[in-house]
Amino acid sequence: MNDLQRQQGVALIIVLLIVAIAVVIATSMSGRLQLNLQRQLNMQQQQQAFWYAMGAEAFARQVLRRSLQGQETSHLGQDWALQGAQLPVPDGTISGVITDLRSCFNLNALYQAPAAAGQVQTEATVEQQSFQRLLELVAADLSMPAEYLMARVADWLDDDSLLRTAGSAEDDDYAALPFPYYTGNTLMGSVTELRAILDVTPDDYKLLEPYVCVIPDEQQLRINVNTLTEETAVLLSAIIAELDPSAALELIASRPDNGFSSIDEFWGSGPLAGIEVEESIKELVTVQSDYYRLTARIGYQETGMQMQSILKVQDGKGVTVLARRLGGAG
């Protein structure tokens, strides 16, 4: 083989290498372009789903305003409480459920101001006693004694580092964990914070989830007897120690279609007649609600989204958004 043939062979190999490199680069560029296009498409779909969710929130605010304006009570016969609504929209669907946050136990009500310096912590509040009874009624399989969980939630909320009881937990207990963290030392912003309480298991959370909630920046416990269901009637037994669960269920099952017209009608009805209840207990019961939660589910093309909004009704007129959460339960 002469020099010319050798040079031609080398040149051919170089050309083949260049072509191979060009093919690899073109394939890589094509793959990245397809990935970027898909990413951009996903972002556009998520953005459109988000705006559909915002539309659902605006619609829910209007429904609440119209349903409650001029009304003396809040009950499950009003438009806001309708279930199963689903609206078709271009390339997707919107569905949503509005629930009354006065028909569940507000965990922030377990907050108790620290005792003054040199004083012993006072006994459990009415709200704390009610929560402990609720645990005993609905969470027999709880992984810890009911009084322990009650005390641990109270310690999570208060702004000191002092243990309430032998079964409670404070900063030192959380700091000693394999993955340490500190207590909130403030009111909860989401019911999911319950999962951060020391030794609360996923099974514990599932037991309590149907009965508890969190109203941001709200320490009051008020249970609306007009929006309780037969499944949550046990909340009445938790608050009213003299009312057993079967009687509470009977009371809710026999409730008028449009609820009790007044709190006096409630206290004079059926199983409650003749029961002596302290004034501090009566204050926990109401027939009006001011906090609601919208759970909106959006389906748009290949994207799904869930959004939860906490809404406050002011004087039955304006409705404001207190919190908004994208994703799972909050």
N, C-alpha and C positions, 0 to 999 in steps of 0.2 A: 504494500500500500504506500503510495507516494504521499508527499507532504500535502498536496492539494486535496486529496481524498480525506486525509486525516483532519484537515481544517474544516472541510465540509461536514464531516461527522460531528466534530465538536460544535460547530455552528447549529446543526440540527438539534443536538442535545440541549443547547442553550435556549433555542426557540421553544422546544417542548417544555423546558422548565418554566420559561416565561408564561407560556400558555396555561400550564398547570397552576402557577401562582395566581394568574389572572382569574382562572375559574374559581379557585379557593376564595379569593377576595370578593368576587361577584356573588358567590353563594353566601358568604358571611354577610355581605351588605344586604342581600335580599332577605336573609333571615332576620337581621336587625330591623329592616324596614317593616317586615310583617309584624314583628314584635311591637314596634313603636306604634304602628297603625292599630293593632289590637288594644294596646294600652290606652291610646287616645280614645278609641271607641268605648272602652270600659269606663273611662273617666266621664265621657259625655253621657253615657247611660246612668252612671251614679249621680251625676249632677242633675239630670232630668228627674230621676227618682226622688232626689232630695227636694226639688221644687214641688213635685207632686205631694210630698209629705208636708211641706209648708202650706200648701193649699188645703190639705186635710185639716191641719191645725187651725187655719183661718175659718174654715167651715165649722169646726167644732166650737170655736169661740162664738160664732153667730148662733149656733143651735142652743148653746147654754144661755146666751143672753136672751134669746126669744123665749126659751122654756121657763126661765126663772124670773123674768121681769114682772114685777107686780105680784108675785106668788109669796104666800106666807110660809109655805112648806116646800121641801124637796122630796120627791118620791119617785118610785120606779114606773109610774104611769105617765111620766112626762117624756117629751120627745128625746131628750138627751140620753135616756136610758134604753132606747131601742137597740136591739142586738142584731147582728148578722147583716148589717148594711154593707153593700159592695157597689162601688160606682165604676162603670167602664170609662176609661180615658184613652186617648190615642196611644196605641201600642202597649196598653197596660191596664191595670186595675188598681183601685184604691179601696181599702177596707179599714174600718176603725171601730174601736170600742171606747166609750167613755165610762169610767167607773168613779164612784164617789169615795174620796179619801176620808170621809167621815164614817165609812162603814167598815173600817179596819182599825187595828190598834196602832196608833202613831208611836213608834219607838222613841221619838224625841221627848215624849211625855214622861219618860223614866228619868229625865234629868232632875237632879236634886242639888240645890245650892250647897256648897261645902259648909260645914259647921264652923262657927267662929273659933278663933284661936283659944285653945285651952278647954274647949267644949267637946263633948262626945257627939258623934253623928246621931241625929235624931232618928226615930223609928221610920220604917218604910212609909212612903206616901200612899195615898189612896190609889194612885195610878200604878205604883209598884206592886202593891198587894193584888190589884186586879190582874196585872200581867202574870204574876206568879200563879194565880188561880187559872188563868188561861193556859199556861204551860201544863199544869196538872190535869186539865180537862182534855186537851187536844194532843199532848205530846208525852204520852205515857212511856214511849220508847226513847225519850231524850237521853243523850249520852252522859248527862250530868244531872244532879238534882236541880229542880226548878229554881230554888232560891239562889243557887250558884249562878245560873245564867242571868237571872234578874239582876243580881249584884254586879256581874261583869259588864252587862250593858250599861248600867248606871255609872260604873267606873269609867267606861269608855267615853261617856258623855261629859262627865264633870271635868272641871279644869284644875284639879289637884292631882297629887300622886299618892294619896292615902287610900289604903284598902278599906272597903266598907265592912267586910266580914272575912272569915277564914276562907271562904270559897270564892272570893272575888279576885280580880286580877288588875294590876296596874303596870306602869312602864317597866319596872324591873322584871316582871314576869315575861313580857313580850320581848324585852331586850335580851333575855337569856335563850330565846329560841334559836334553832340552827340558822334560820333566816330572820334576823331580828328586825323589829319595827316598833313604833311607839303607838300608844293609844291616840284616838282622835282628839280628846280633850276639848271637844266642841260638839254641837248638835250634828247629827248625821245628815248627809246630803242625799243618800240613796239607801234603800233597804238592803242592797247588796253588801253594805258595810257589816251587816250581821255575820257574814261569812268570815270576817276578819277577827271576830271575837275568839278569845283563847278557847281551844278545844271544841268549837262548834264544827260539826261534821256536815258533809253534803246531805246526809239523811236528816240531820237536825233541821237544816235549812228548808228542806222539802216539807217537813212536818209543819213548820211555822209559816211558810210563804203565803198560804191562802188567807191568813188571819192578820198579818202585820203589814205595815207600810211605813213610809217616812214622808212627812210634810216638811220641806225645807224651812228652816228658821221658825218653826212653829212648835211650841212646847205643850200646847193644850191637847188634852184628850177629850174629844167629843164624839159620841157614837150616835149616828142618825138612825133611829129605829124604823124610819120609813124606807131606808135603802138597804137594810140588812136582808140577806136571803136566808133560806132554810139552812144552807150550808154554813153560814156565818152567824146564825142565831146564838151560837154558844158564847159569843162575845157578851151578850146580855148576862149570862150566868157568871162570866168572869167579873163583870162589874157589880152585879147584884148577887151577893153571896147566898141570899135566901131563895133565889130562883134557880131551880135545878134545870139541867139542859133540856129535858123533855118538856117542861113547862115553857121554857124559852122558845122552843121549836113550835109548840102549840100557839104561842102568842104571835109569832111571825106568820105562821100559816093562816091564822084567822084574821090577819090585819086587813082593813078595808082596801079596796083596789087602789084608791088614791091616797093611801096611808092615813095615819092619824092626823086629824085636823089641828090638834094642839098637843102640847106636852101633857096637859092635864087629862086629856082623853086617854093618852097612853097609860098614865099611872092609875087610872080608874078602870082599866080593862082587865077582863078575865083573871089569869093567875096572879096578877099584881094586887087585886082587890084585897084589902086587909093586911097587906105586908107593910111593916114599918121600915122605911128606908131613910137613912141619914141624909141631911141636906147636901153634904159633900159628895154623896153618891148621885143624888138627883142632878147635880150640876154637870155630870158627865154625859147625860142623855139629852138629845135634842131632836127636833123634827126639821131642822134646816141644815144646809150644807154650804160651804163656801170654797172648798178645795176639791178639784177633780183631776183625774189623770186620763189623758188620751193616749191610747196605744194604736198607732197607725201603721198599717202594713201595705207596702207598695210593691207591685210587680210591674216592671217595665222592661220589655223585650227579654233579654237574658239576665237582667239584674233584679235582685230582691233587696228590700230594705225595710227595717222596722225603726220607728221613732216613738219615743214616749215624751209627752209634754205634761208638766204640772201646771194647771190653770187655776187661777183664783178669781172667783166671782165677787165683785165689790158692790154691795147693796143691791144685788139682783140686776145690775145694769152693766157696767164695764167688766170685761174679762181680760186679765193680764196673764202673761206667761212668766212663771217663776223659774222654771228650769226646763231643759230640753236634753234628751239623751238619745243618741243614735246607737242602735245595736240591740242587745238583749234587755231583759227586765232591769228596772231601776227604781 
